[in-house]
Amino acid sequence: MSAMRPEPAQVQMNEDRPGRFVWRGRLYTVLAILRRPGGPSVPEEHDHDLAGEPGQWRCWRVTAAPGKNVPPVGFRLCQDGGTGRWLLSRDG
């Protein structure tokens, strides 16, 4: 499965990093941060789908799960620094 197109998400920050997010009506808990901002300033995949100037986006690669007995999944969470809007794509 390939990475999906970015979709809106609601993200709760914990100490200046994503802690939880709601996606498609489910609450996910971030279990690990795989990569933090400081790399590319715009998402690698589908960067043409994101409006805004390069450098405005902060992106994290994370693993997260909606429950304790559910295997974690990789996600890319990106925040538009100008508007605060979050977009999420699932790693494939």
C-alpha positions as CSV (number, residue, x, y, z in Angstrom):
1,M,0.0,0.0,0.0
2,S,1.4,3.4,-0.9
3,A,1.1,6.6,1.2
4,M,-2.3,8.2,1.1
5,R,-3.1,11.8,0.2
6,P,-3.0,14.1,3.3
7,E,-6.2,14.5,5.2
8,P,-7.2,17.0,8.0
9,A,-6.5,15.8,11.6
10,Q,-7.0,17.3,15.0
11,V,-3.7,17.1,16.9
12,Q,-3.0,17.6,20.7
13,M,0.5,18.7,21.4
14,N,2.5,17.4,24.4
15,E,5.7,19.3,25.3
16,D,5.9,20.8,21.7
17,R,5.4,17.5,19.9
18,P,2.3,15.5,18.8
19,G,0.9,13.4,21.7
20,R,-2.5,12.4,20.3
21,F,-4.6,13.0,17.3
22,V,-8.1,12.4,16.1
23,W,-8.3,11.0,12.6
24,R,-11.5,9.7,10.9
25,G,-13.3,9.9,14.3
26,R,-10.8,7.8,16.2
27,L,-8.4,9.0,18.9
28,Y,-4.8,7.8,18.3
29,T,-2.0,8.0,20.9
30,V,1.5,8.7,19.5
31,L,3.8,5.9,20.7
32,A,7.1,7.1,19.1
33,I,8.5,10.0,17.3
34,L,10.5,8.7,14.4
35,R,11.6,12.0,12.9
36,R,11.1,15.6,14.2
37,P,11.1,18.9,12.4
38,G,14.5,20.0,11.2
39,G,14.5,17.8,8.1
40,P,12.6,18.9,5.0
41,S,10.3,21.8,5.8
42,V,7.6,20.5,3.4
43,P,6.3,16.9,3.4
44,E,8.1,14.7,0.9
45,E,4.9,13.0,-0.4
46,H,2.2,15.1,-1.9
47,D,4.0,18.4,-1.2
48,H,2.0,19.8,-4.2
49,D,-1.2,19.2,-2.2
50,L,-0.1,21.6,0.6
51,A,-0.5,25.3,0.0
52,G,1.9,27.7,1.6
53,E,5.5,28.8,1.5
54,P,8.2,26.2,2.2
55,G,9.4,26.6,5.7
56,Q,5.9,27.1,7.1
57,W,5.3,23.4,7.5
58,R,6.6,21.4,10.5
59,C,6.4,17.6,10.0
60,W,6.8,14.6,12.3
61,R,6.9,11.0,11.4
62,V,5.3,9.0,14.2
63,T,3.9,5.6,15.1
64,A,0.5,5.7,16.7
65,A,-2.3,3.3,17.7
66,P,-6.0,3.8,18.6
67,G,-5.8,1.3,21.5
68,K,-3.5,-0.9,23.6
69,N,-4.1,-4.1,21.7
70,V,-3.9,-2.6,18.2
71,P,-0.6,-2.7,16.3
72,P,1.0,0.7,15.8
73,V,0.9,2.3,12.4
74,G,3.2,4.9,10.8
75,F,1.9,8.4,10.1
76,R,3.3,11.7,8.9
77,L,1.8,14.7,10.7
78,C,2.4,18.2,9.2
79,Q,1.3,21.5,10.7
80,D,1.0,24.7,8.7
81,G,2.9,27.3,10.9
82,G,0.9,30.1,9.4
83,T,-2.6,28.8,10.1
84,G,-2.1,26.0,12.6
85,R,-3.9,23.6,10.3
86,W,-2.8,19.9,10.6
87,L,-2.6,17.4,7.7
88,L,-2.0,13.7,8.2
89,S,-0.9,10.9,5.8
90,R,-0.5,7.3,6.7
91,D,2.8,5.7,5.8
92,G,2.4,2.7,3.5
